[in-house]
Structure formats: structure tokens, C-alpha cells
Amino acid sequence: MYDLHFHTTHSDGVNSSQEMVDAAISKWVRLLACTEHDIVNREVPRLVSEFHSRVENLYFQQAPYIDAVEWVEVSVGHQDGEYNKSMHIATYSRHFESEYDDFLTRIRDGRVEKIKLQCDTLDSHGFRILFSGKIVPFSLANLLARFPLVPPDNLNNAHINEVIIENPENVVLLISLT
């Protein structure tokens, strides 16, 4: 069995790298490819290697063989007239060079700028974030405060949508604007 597409808390997954590797080992998965969005998760191959170091003296029947490769979903813009969607190109390697990390950093920085622009636009139209019982401006800083465990480059439209519908005033505003 292979698991060639999963995410961890490095991007938009809910489980840590350790939790995903442990689950794969328990299910005797033979090959893992963690497909984070625009970031190379080097923890998964390291954790797999550490697992093999701990069990190298055991027979195969007692400990499964598992391998991992570095895999990334690279976000690219896509315009097709009907949709303005993000598309991903899956790339993989035994080991990505540092230049690739630099390239991915520029993509993540661009995503942060896009989210900031969306927050500014929503704020200028009167949308507000309900946070800790208070109504606060719709800003990147307040969005990050609302999702303290999410790095800025992992924020996406789902986070924006969640805070929009949490505030009943936003729903009324949304209906009036549409």
C-alpha cells in the first residue's frame, strides 16, 4: 500500500508529521509522499529513517519496511474564463535543493500578500471579524489572531469564509451585497 497524497500541520492538514508516519507504519504502508502546499516537509523522510534505525535488528515480519520521498504540491495560478482557481503541480524528488526552497518561499509570500489584499478588501466593504466576543477589523493580523496555530502562509479562503459566517453582521452584509 502507498500513500502518495496527504498533508500535515505544515500546510493544511490536521495531523502532525509524527502522527501520519505512525499511522502509515501501523497500516504497513510501503511508500509515503507528503504533499504539503508549497513547502517541502523533510520531517516525514527523517521520521521514517528514525523508525528504521530503531527497528533495524527486528525481522521484517515484526516491523514493516517503509520509504518516503519529498513531494510538494506547487500552487500555480489558473485562469480559464469560468473559474479563478488555484491549481497544484505535484513535484517530487529524493531531495530538493535549496533553490527549490527559495522558489517555494516566494510562492508562499505571494499567497500571504493575496490573503492580506483579500482582508483589506473585505474590511473596506465593512466586513468584520468576531474574535473573543469583540468585533475587530478584517485584517491579516486579526485573521492570524483568530487562527493562532496557522502560519500566515497557510491561511486560505476557507479561513476567510469561516470568519465571515461566524459574524451574523457579515452574513447580512453579504446578502445585501449579492
N, C-alpha and C positions, 0 to 999 in steps of 0.2 A: 504494500500500500504506500502511496505517495501523497504528501500534502504540499502542493505547489502554489497555494494561494491562501495566505492568512495574514492578518495584521495583528500587531501588539500595541501596547500603550505608547510605543514610539511614534505611531501615527494615529489612526482612528480605531484601533482595536480596544477591547475591554480587558484583555488578559496580558500579564507580563510575559516577557520572553521565557523566563523560567517556567511559568505555568504552561505555556504552549509546548515547550520541549518536554516537560514531564508528561503531558498528555500524549504527545506523539510516542514517547518511549513506552508508555503503558499500553498503547494500542499497536505496538510493533511497526510503526511507520518506518519505512526504509529511507526515504528522502524527504527533506524539508526545504522549502523555499519560502522564506518570509518576505512578502511583497509589500513592504511599507510604501507609503506615498512619499516619493521624493527624498528618501533618506535610506542609507544602507544600514540595516540592522546587523551589526557584527556580533551582537550578543548571542544570537541563535547558533552560528557555527562554533563559537567559543564554548557555549554550554554543552553542545553535542560532543566536542572534543574532551571537555572535562568529564563528561559521563563515561566516555571510553577509557579515560585514564583511571577512573575509579573501579571499573569492572574488567580491566584487561586480563585478569587472571581467572575470570569465570568462563565457563563453556558457553558457546553460542546459545544453547537451549535455555540457559538461565538469564542471559542478557541479550537483547536484540541488537543487531548491528543497525546503526542509523547514520546517515550522512546529511550534510547541509551545504547549500550553496548560497552565495549572496545574490539576492534578487531584489529588484526595485521596480515599482510602477512609477514611471516618469510621467508627470502631468504635462499635457500639451493642450494648447487652445484649439478649439474646433468650431468652425462656423459653417453651417450648411444651409443657411437661409431660413430654416424652420426652427432650429434649436441653437441655443448658445450654450453648449455643454462642454465640460471638461472631458478629455479623453486620456487614457493612460496607455503608454507603451511599456510592455514588460521587458526588462533587460536583466540579464544575469551573467555572473562570472564566478570563477573560483575566488577571485579577489579583485575588487575595484581599486584603481589607482586614485591618488589624492586629487587629481584633476577632475575626476568624476564627482567627488565630494564637493568641490568648488562649484561645479556646474549645478548640482542639486541644491546647494545653498542659495544660488541666485534664483532658482525656481521657487524655493520656499519664501525667500524675501519678497518676491513678486506676489506670492499668494497673500502675505501679510499686508502688503500695500493695497491689494484688491479688497480684502476684508475691511481695512481701515476706511477706504473710499465708500464701501457699502454702508458702514456705520455712520460716517459723516452725512451721507445722502439721506439715510433714514432719520437721523437727528434733525436735519434741515427741514424735513417734512412733518416733524412733530412726534415721531415715534420715540418712546422712552422705555427704559429697562426697569422692571420691577426687581429690586435687589434688597434683601434683608428688610422687607417691609417698607422700603422707600422707593420713590420714583426718581431715577437718575438719568442723565443724558445718555443717548445712544452713542457711546464712544467705544473705541477699541479697548481703552483702559478699563472701562466698566464691563465690557464683554469678557475680558480676561479675568476680572474680579469675580464675575458670575461663574466662570469655569476655571477655578484656580489650578486644577490639575492638567489643564490642556495648554501645551506650549503655543505661543502665538502662531507659529507656522502650521499648526494642526487645526486651527479654527476653520470652520467651513459654513456653508449655507444652512446646514442642519442646526448649528448652534444659534445662528441668527434667527431662524424660524422658531426655535424653541422659546427664545426670549420675547419674540414678537407676540406669540399666542399666550404667554404667561400673563401679560398685562392686558386686562379687558379693554382698557382705553385704546390700545393698539389695534385690537380687533375691530372696534367701532371705526377707528380712523381708516383701517384697511378697507372696510366695507364702503365707506364714503368715498375713498379714492378710486375704487374699482367699480 
